Amino acid sequence: MSKWEWKQKISREIFEAKYCLHHEKSPEEVFRLISEETASVETDKEKWAGEFYNELVDGRLIPAGRILANARPESKMKNYNNCFTIDIEDSMEGIYESLKEDAAISKMGGGVGFDISKLRPKGAPLSSGSESSGVISFLRIFDQSAKTIMTGGQRRSAHIALLDISHPEIEDFITVKKGDSNGELTQFNISVKVSDDFIQAVKNDDDWDLVFDGRVYKTVKARYLYEMLAKNAYTHNEPGIFYADTVERFNNGYWAFKMDRVNPCGELVMPPYSLCCLSAINLTKYIDNPFTDNAVFNFEQFAKTVSVGVRFLDNILDVTEYPLEKIETFSKQWRRIGLGITGLGDAFTMLGVKYGSRDSKDIVEEIAATLRNESYLASAAIAAEKGTFPAYDEEKYLQAEFIKNLPEQIRSEIKKNGIRNVQMNTIAPTGTTSLSVGQNCSSGIEPIFALTYNRTIRTGVADQTVTEEVSDYAYNMYRDITGNDDVPEYFVTTLEIDPYDSIDVQAAFQKYIDHSISKTLNLPDGTSFEEYQNLFMYAYDKGLKGFTTFNPNGSMKGILEYSNKDSEEPIHTHHAPTRPSELPCDIHRVRAGRNSIIVIVGKLKNSLYELFVIDDPESKIDIETEKKTVVRKAGGGRYDLVYLNGSEEIKLQNFTKEFDSPNSSLARFISMSLRHGTPLQFVINQLQKDTNFTDFERSVARVLKNYIKDGEEVITSDGECPECKQRLTYADGCITCFNCGYSRCG
C-alpha cells in the first residue's frame, strides 16, 4: 500500500500513466528503482541509493520526465535525458546526416534543438549551378520527420530552430509561423538570435546588413526587423528571442565552443551535441510554518538537497545511454548538468510574500545564490573524489566571467579540487512533473497560473487530449490549514502581476544561473503592442538570456486556460499594474479659462499611470515644475508630493485632500483609463470633444499631448474620420479612429 498521499486525482492519473511504465505499484517503488539505478555507479551503492531515495520520496528532488519514466535497473529504454542539440552543415549530405541524427534522438524520446544559421538563404547559388531552396524549406523536412516519429512510443518530438538576426532569410523566418491560423512548423518552436550590436542598432535607428558568407544580400533598418519580430511574437506568440551575446558571457567553456543553441524549452543554452540532464528542487518543501507570521525558508535543508541533486545528475550521465556517439563523447568530456527549482510562486504565497514585490526579489536573490554556491561546492567535492570533467583547464576555467564572480571560498575549492561539471544550474518549465509529483505546485519560476483552471492533457493515445479542472497546490494547502476559501492579497496569479515585475524576478534569478531560464511571460489581457515592444527591450536591458511571451489574444491556443463557466464570449480587459509606493512625476501649471490649475502626471516604467489636478485660481501655491519629484502613497488614501534633491522635502502633504479640486473625479477617471491600457490618443480625443477651448478638459488634453510618442501624433487638421467625423490618429503607416474604430493603412 502506498504511503504517498495524492491531493488531486489528476496528479495521480498523470504519474501512473507517464511514469509507472515498468509494472510499479506505487510512487515509492518508482523512486526506489530510480535511486538504485542512479547509485549503481557509486562505490557505496547502498548509501547513495538511500540518500537519493529520501530526497525523491519526500518530494524535494523531482527528476525530469525521462528519468522518472525510464531510469530503472531493468529498463529497456535507457535514455534518461530529455533533450539534445545537433549541428547542421551547409551541404545536402550534412543536412540529411543531421536529419538522420534528429530521427535517432526522436526515436529515443528526446527533443532536439539546432541553429540553422549556417544554411545558405533561398536563391543563393549552389555548386551544381542551381539555387538553394532556403532554410525554411529544409525546416519543413525536419518538421515532417518529427510528425512521423513517436518519441518513446508516446508523443511526437519537440524541436527548436534558431536563426541569426543577420541571416538573409530572417524576414521569412520571423513570419513563417502564425499560430493556429496557418499551422506551419507545428513540431517546432522558433527563436531569433539577437546580438548586442543589433540591439544598439535598434536604439540608434541604424541600418542593418543581412549577410551570408561575406555577401550583403540586403540592407534594412534595424528597427524594421525589431518591429517585425515584436509584431509576430505579439500576434502569434513566436518567435522567441535568444540574446546570443548575453548567453556567451556566461559560457564556462568559452575557450572550446560557443553556446549558440538551446533545447526546445529554452532552459539549457549549449553547443552542438550536448544534452539536458535535468532535475528540479521543489521549493514548497522548504517552508516551515507556512501561512503564518512565523513562515521561513529552510536554507539548511535546501543546501543539502542541492548537494545531493548535483551528485544524482552527475551519476545520470554515467548510467544513461546516448542516441549518438558524438553526444556521448561531448557530454562525458564536459559533464554538463541542469539542476534547478520549481514551485517558486507557491513558495512565495506560503511565506506570505507577493510575487514581484521587493521582498520577493530579495528572497529570489538568496535562493538563487544558495543554489549556485552549493552546486559549485558539491561539484568541486565530487571532483576531489571522482576527478574533474576531462576537458577541464584550470587556468582558463577560472577566467570565465561567471566563475570570476563566484565567492572567493568557492573559487578556492575549485583551485584545490577542480570541478566535476562545466555548468550545472538552470530553471526548466517542469510542467508535467510539477503537476504530478509536485501535486500541481506552480511550475518552475512561474507565478501561480490560477487558483483553479482547466488544463489540456495528453492521454498517451496518439494526439488525444482531455481537459480537466485542477487547483493550485498552495491554494489547496491554504484552504486545508485555514478552512477559508478567500485568499489574502499576496495570493497573486499570472495576470495580476505587472509584466515588468515578472521580468525583474527572472532577472534576479538569472544573475546566479549559468545556463538559462525557461519562462513564458503571460501578457495581461489587452496589452498594447507599444507596451509589448517596451517589454522586449526591457528584458534585454535586465540581462535575460531569452524572452518568450504568450498573448491570450494571439492566434495560438494555450494548454492552460482559466475556468469560464459563462457560455458568452468574455470581454477582454486590461489588468492595471500594481502601483508602487512612489511614482516619479511631472508637474505642469496651465491655464483653464481664467483660472490656474496644477496638473501632476505620475509615470510607471515611462508610461502614464495617474493624473492629479489641483485648483490654484490665484497661482498662490508655491511649487517648482522643474524639480525631480515623486508622488508618495503614504497610506489611508494619503498622497504626498516630495522633492528629491539629494535630501527629501515633502512639498505638499496629503495634497489630494488639502487641495481637493472640483475636477478631481474626472482626473481619477482619466487615471483609471491610463493604467488600464486605454490609448492616450483616445483619452485626448474624448477630452477635446468639449467645444470651449479654455475649459478644464481641453487644458488637460494639452498637457497629455506632451506625452504622445514619435509616430503617434494626433492629427489636428485634414484628419477627420469619414465615419464619425472625429479626429484620426496616425501610427505605423495607419490611420485609426479611437472613437468608432475606423482604420485604414497605406
N, C-alpha and C positions, 0 to 999 in steps of 0.2 A: 504494500500500500504506500503510495507516495505521500510524503510529508509536505510536498510543495503545494502551497495554497494559491489556487488561481482566483484572482479577484474578478476577472471578466471571462466570460465564455469564449470570446473571440481570441483572447490571448492563448488559451489552452488549445483551441482548434488549430490555430496557425502553428504553434510549436509542434503539435503532434503531426500535422500534415507535412511540414517542411524539415523537421529535424529528427523525428523518431522513425528513421528510414532503415534501421537495422534491427527491427523487432524489439526495440526498447519499450519498457512498460511504464517508465516514469522519467521525469527530468533528472532525478538523482542518478539513474542508470546512464543516461546520456552524458552527464557531467563526469561520472566515474570513468567511463570508457575514453572520453576525450582526455582526461587527466593522465590515464595510463599510457595512451598513445604519445602524448606530448612529453611525458617524462621518460620515455623509453631510451632516449639518448643520454640520459644522466648517469653518472656513476652511482649515485644514491637514488635509485628509481623510486623506492617506496616513500622516501622523504618528500621528494618534489611532486610526486603524484598526489600526496596528501595536501601539500601547500596549494597546488593548482585547484584541487577539488574544493577546498574550503572557500576559495575566492569565487569559484563558479557557482557552487550550490547556494551560497549566501547572496547571490545576485550582484556582487560587487564588480566582478570582471565578466563582461559579456563579449565572447568571441564573435568574430564576423561570421556571416552565414555559411561560407564554405567549410569553416572549421566545425561549426555546430552540426552541419549536415553530414560531413564526410570523415572527420578525424576519429577513427576507431582502429584498434589493432587489427581487426579482420575486414576492414573496409575494402571494397573492390574499386572505389573511386577515391584515389589518394590525393586529389587536388584540394589543398586546404587554403588556397589564396583566391581572392575574389576577382582581381583584375590585373591586366598586364599591358605593357606597351611594346610596340614593334616599330620598325623603320620601313619606309617605302622609298626605294631608289627610283630615279627618273629614267626608267627603261621598261620596255614591255616585259622583259624577263624579271626585273626587280619587282614590278607591280604584281605579277602573278605569283612570284615566290612569296610576297607578303600576303597575298590572298590565301595561299595555302597555309601560311602560319596563322593567319586570322581564323581559318576554319578549324585548325587543330586546337587552338585556345578555346574557341566557342564550344567545341565538342566536349571539352573537359569542364565546362561550366564557368568559364571566365569571361569578363568583359574586356574590351580592347580599346586602347587609345593610341592615336598616332598623329603625327604632324605631316601635312601634305604639301608643305611649302616648297619642297624640293621638286615637285612635279611641274613641268612646263605648262604655261597657260594655253587656253584654247587659241588655235590659229598659229602657234609657234611652229617653226619648221622642224621636221624630223629628218633623220639621216636618209630615209627612204625617198625623200623628195616630197612627201605628203605633209599634212599639217596635223598637229596634236588636237585631239578632241577635248582636252582640258581636264582640270582636276575634278569638276563636278561629275563628268561622265564616268570617271573611274570610281568615284564615291558611290554612284548608283549600283555599280557591280558589287561592291562590298556590302551595300545595303541589301541587295537581293540575296546574297550569300547568307547574311545574318538572318534573313526571314526564313531561310530554308532549314538551318541547323538549330535544333532544340538543344540548349545547353543543359547538360546533366539530365536530359530527358524531360525537363520540366518547363523551361521557358526559353525565349529567344535571347540571343546575346546582346548586351548593351554595348554601344560604341560611342566614341567621341572623336571628332576630327578637328584639328586646329589649322588655321591658315594665317600667315603673316599679313599684317595690315598693308605692307608694301607690295604684295603679290598682284600681278596684273589682273587676275581674275577675282579680286576681292569683292568687287561690287556684286557680281553674280552670286558669290558665296554668301555674302551678308543677307541677300534677299531670297535665297533658294527655298528656305523653309518658311511657310506661312501657317504654321499650326495645323489645326483641324481643317482649315479652309482649302489646303491643297494636298495634304497627306504626303508630302515629299520627305524622303530620307527618314522614314519613321523609326528606324533602328539606331539612328544617330542623334546625339547631341552635337552641336557645332559651337565653336568658340573662335574668337579672333585674337591673335597675338598682337598686343599693343605695346609699343616701346615708349621709353621716356621721350625720345625725340619727337614721336608723333604727338604725344600729349602737349609738348611745348609748342609744336607747330599749330595745334588747335588753339591754344591760348593766344598765340601771336597772330592768328589768321594767316599763316604761311601756306605756300604751295607744298604739295606732297607728290613725289615721284612714285609711280608704280613700276617696279623694276624686276626683271628676271635675267639672271646670268649676265649682268652688267649692262643690259639694254633697257633704256627707259621706254616703256610702251605707251605711257600716258602720264600727264601731269594734271592733278586736280587740287582743289582746295582741301586742306586737311579738315576744315570744319564741315565740308560737304560729306566726307566719309564718316566723320564723327556723328553727324546728324542722321545719316542713313543708318548707321549701326544702332544708334539710340532709338530711332523710329521703328525699326523692325523688331527690336527687342521689346519695346513698349507695346507694340501692336500684337506681336506673335510670340513673345517670351523667348525668343532666340534671335541672334546668337548671344552667348555669354562672352565675358571679357577675361582674357588671360594677360595679366600685366607682366610681360616677359622679363623686363629688366629688374623689377621688384623681386620676382622669383629667383633670378640668377644671383641676386645679392645674398640670398640665403643658402647658396649651394656649398655644402661642406666638402664636396668632391670637385671643386671648381677647376683643379689642375688637370683633370682627366676627362671631363664630359660637361655638357650643358644640360640643364634640366628644362628641356624645351617642349615637353608634352605632359599630359595629365591623364589620369584614369577617368572613366565615364562620369563619375560623380564629382570629380574635381578636387578631392581631398589630398591626393598624393601627386606632387609635381616630380617628374622623373626623367631620366634619359631613356633612350630606347632599350628594350629587352630587360625591363625592370618589372616588379610586381608589387601588389598591395597585400601585405601581411598585416592584418588588422585585428584589433580588439578595442573595446571601449570600456571605460570605468564609469559605473552608474553613480552619479553624484548624489542621488536621492538617498543612498545608503550611508551617507556620512553626516546626516543632520541629526544631532542629538536634541531631544526635546522639541520636535517640530511643532509649528503653530503656537508657540508660547513665547513669552518675553525672554525666556532663557535659551532659545534656539541658538545653536552654534554649529559650525562646521568642524568635523573631527579631522584635522590635518594629519595627526599622527597615524591614524588608521589609513587615511588616503595615501600617505607616503609609502606605507607598507605594501599596499595593493599595487602602486606604481612599480615598485621594485620587483614584485612577483610577476607583474604583467610583462615587463621587459624580458625577463628570462623565458616566460611562456612563449612569446612571439619569436624570440631568438631560436628556441627549440623547433618551432614550426618550420623554420627554414631548412632544418635537417631531416624532418620526418615526412615532409610533403614530397610529392612527385611533381615534375615540371613538364609543361606541354612542349617546350622546345629546349634543346641543349644550350642554345645561346642565352636563354633566360636563366637556366640553372647556373651556368658559368658566371654570368654577370652578378646574379643575386648572391652567390656564395662568396664572390670576390669582395662585395661591398656590404652585404648583410643589412640591407635597408628594411626597417620595420615601421609600423604605424600604430602607436598606442595613443588613444585619445580619450574623450569623455562623452557622456550622454547625460540627459536629464537636467541640464543647466536651468532651463525655465522652471521646472518643478522645484529644483533645489532653492531657487530664489524665493518662491512662494512659501516653502516650508520654513525659511528663515525670516519671513515677513518683509521681504525686500521686493520692490517693484523693478521688473526687468527694464533696463535702460536708465534707471536713476543713477545718481552719483555713487550711492552706496553699492549698487550692483556692479558698477565698473571697477570700484575698489576691490570687491570680492573676486571678480574675474582675474584681476592682476595677481592676487595672492594664489588662487587656484592654479592659474597658468604657470606662474613661476615655480610653484611646487612640482607640477607635472614635469616641467623641463628639468629642473635641478635634480630631482630624484631619478629621472630617466637616465640622465648622463652619468650620475654617480653609480647607478646599477650597472650600466653598460661597461663602465670602467672596471667595476669589481668583477664582472664576468670575464672581461679581457684578461685580468690578472690570473683567473682560474683556467680559462679555455683558450686564450690567445686573442689577438686583435683581428679585425677583418683583414684578409690577406693583402688588400691594396692599400693598407694604412701607411701613410707617410707622416711621421710626427711633425716635422718642421712645417710642412705645407698645411696639414690639418689644423694646427694651432693658429695659423694665419687666416683661416676662413673667418669672414665677418661675423657670422653667428657665434662661432667658438670664441672669438675675441671678446664678446660681450657676456660670456659666462662668468659667474663669480670666481674669484681667484682660487678658492678652495677646490672647486671642480676642475679648473684648468690644471691645478697641481696634481690632482688624482689622474688626469689624463696623461700628463707628462710622466707620472710614475708608472702607470699600468697600461697606457694605451687606451683604446676604445674598441668595443666589440662591434658596434653598428655605426655606419656612416651618418645616418639620420634616423630619428625614431619617433617623432610626435606628429600627430595630425588630428583633425576632427572630421569624421565621416558622418553621413546623414543618418545612419543606423535606424532606418525606418522600421523594417520588419523585426529586427532583433529587439528594438526598444518596445515595440508593440507586443511582442510575445514574451521574451524573457524579462523585459523591463516592465511588464504589466501596463503598457501604454503610458510610460513616462514620456515627457517631452523629448523630442528627437535631437541628438547631437547638441549643438549650441543654440538651437532654435528656441524661441519662446513657446509657451503653451499655444497650440493652434487654436483650440476652442475647448470649453469645458465639456461639451458634448458635440459630436459631429458625425457625419456619415463618412465612411471610408470604403473605397472600392478596393477589393482584394482579389488576387488571382486564386482560383480554386485548385490549380495544378493540372487541370484538364485543358490542354490546348490553350486558347486565349480566353477561356471562360472566366468571368469575374462575378462576384456578388458584392452588394453594398449593404453594410451593417452600421448601426449606430454604436459608437463607442464613447467612453468617458475618460477624461484625463486622470492619471494616477494620483496626482497631488489633490485634485478636486475630490476624488473618492476618499482619500485619506482624511481630508479636512472634514468631510461630512461624517465619517466614522468617529472622529475624535470629538467634534463639537456637536454633532446632531443637527447641524444647521445647513440649509441649502444656500442661504445668502452669504456670498463670499465678501471678504474685505477688499479694499481698493487696490491692494498690492497684487491681487489675482488678475493681472492683465493678460490679454491674449494678443495674438499676432496683429490684428487690425487696429488695436488700441494703442500700439507703440509707435511713437514718432520714428519714421524711417532713419533719420539721422542718428537717433539714439541707438537704434538697432545696429547700424554700421559701427558706431562707437564701441559697442560691446564686442563685436567681431574684431575690431582693430586692437582693442586692449588685449585680447587673447592672441592675436596673430603675432604680436611682438615676441612671444615666447615659443611659437610653434615653428619648427624648422621646415616642415612641409607646408601644406596649405589647409584651408578650412572649407568644407562643403557647407554652404549656407545659401538658401534661397530667400531673398527679401520679398515677402508678400506685400505688395503695394496696397495702401488703403484704397478703398473703393472711391473712384472719382479723381485719382491722382492725375494732374495735368501733365502734358508732355514736357512743358517747361520745367516743372518740378522734377520730372524723371531725368532730364538731362543734367540738372544740378547734382542729382544723386550719383550719376555715373562719374562725374569729376570728383565729387567728394570722396567716393570710395578709393579712388587713386591717391588723392592727397592724404588720406588717412593710412596708407600703406598696405591696403589689401592686396592679395596676390591674384584674386579673381573676383568677379562680380556677376551674380546671376539673380534675376528677378522673376516674379510671377505677377502678372497683371490680371486680376479677376475678370476684367472686362476685355481681355485679349481673346485671341482666336483659338486658344487651346484649353481644353477642359482639364481641371486638376483632379488628382486622385483623392484629395481631401476636400470636403465640402461642408459648409455649415448646414446644420439641420434646418429645413424650412418647411414648416407644416402648412404654410399657406400655398394654395394652388395658383394664386395670382403671381404674375411676374413681379418681383420686388423692385422698388425704386432704389436706384443706386445712390448712395450718399457718400460724401467725403468726410472721413473722421478727422476732426481737428487735432493737431499735435498738442501735447500737454505743454502748458505754459510753465517755463522755469521761473524761479523766484525773482530773477532780474531779467529785463529785456533792454538792450540798447535802444535809444530813441532819438528822433529828430524833433526839433521844436520850430514851429512856424508861427509868426504873428501876421495875420492877414485882416483885411477889412471885409466886413459883411454889411453892406449898406453903410449906415453912419457909425456903426459900432466896430470895435476891435475885438477879435477873437484869437485865442491861442490854441493851435492845433498840435497835439502831441502824437507822433506816429511811432508806435513800437514795432520792432523788426525781429523776426526769428529766422536764423540762417539766411539773412539777407533778403527775406521775403516779408511783405507787410503782414502783421499779425493783429494789431489792435489800434484803435483810434480813441483819443480823449479830446474833449473840447472844453475850454474854459472861456466864459464870457468876461471880457475886460473892457467895458464900454469906454472908459476914460483913459485906458492904457496906463493904469497905475501899478499893475503887478510888475515887480522888478524881476525880470528873467532874461537871461542871455541865451540867444538862439544858437551861438557858435560853440558852446562848451560841450565837452564829452559828457553825456548824460545817460542815466538809466532810469527806468520805472521799476521800482521795487515793490513787490507784493508783500506787505507786512502782516497779513492775516486778518481775519474778521472783515473782509471786504475793503481793507485799507490799502491805498496805494500812495507811495511817496516818490517825489521827483528828486533824484540825487545827482549832484555834480561829482564827477570823477576827475580830480586834478592832482594826482599824487595822494592827497588825503580826501576823504569823502566829506561832502557837505550836503545835508538834507535841505534842499531849497524850498520845497513845498511839501508839507506834511499832510497826509490824508486829503489830497487835493480833490479827489472825486466827491468828497462830502463838503469840504470847506468852500470850494469854488464850484458848486454844482451848477450846471448850465441847463436852461430850459431845453436845449438841444441834445442833452446827454443821452436820451433814449435813442435818438436817431444814430448817434455815434456808436452806441452799443450794437445796434443792428448792423451798421457798417462793419464793425469789428467781427461780429459773428459771420458775416458773409465772407470776409477776407480769410479768416482762419479755416473756414470750411471749403475753401477752394474756388469760390466764385471768381471768375476772371476779373481783374482790375478794370479792364475796359468796360465790362458790363456795369460795374458799380458806378463808374464815372458817367456812363451813358444814362443811367437812371437818375443820377443827381442833376444832370444837365437838362432834364425834361422841364424843370421849373422855368417859366418864361421871364422871371425877374432876375436879371444878370447879377444884381448885387445881393441877392438872398443868400442865406446861410448855405444851402445845398450847393449853389454854384461856387461859392468860395471854397468849400471843402473839396469840390471837384478839381479846382485849380491846384490845390495842394497835392492831391493824389496824382495829377498828371506828371508831377516831378518824378514819379516812381515807375513810369512806363519805360520799359527797356527798349534798347535798339531793336528795330524790326517789328515793333508792336505799336507804332504811332497811331493814335486816334485821328482819323481823317476829319478835318473840320470844314472842308469845302469840297464840292463835287464828289461827295461820298454819301449820297442818300440811298438808302435801301429801296429797291424798286417794289418791294412788297409792302413794307410798313412805313416807309418814308423817314425812318430813324437813321442816325449816323452809322456808318460802317466802320469796322476795324480791319486794318491791314496787317497781315503777318505771314511770313514764309511764302510769299507769292500768291496768297489767297485773300479774298475779302470775306468777312463774316459779320453777320448782324447778330449780336447777342440778345437782341430784343425778340426777334421772331425766328431766328435760326437760319435765315437765308445765307447761302455760301456759294462762292464761285472762285475757281482757281484759274491761273494762267493769264 
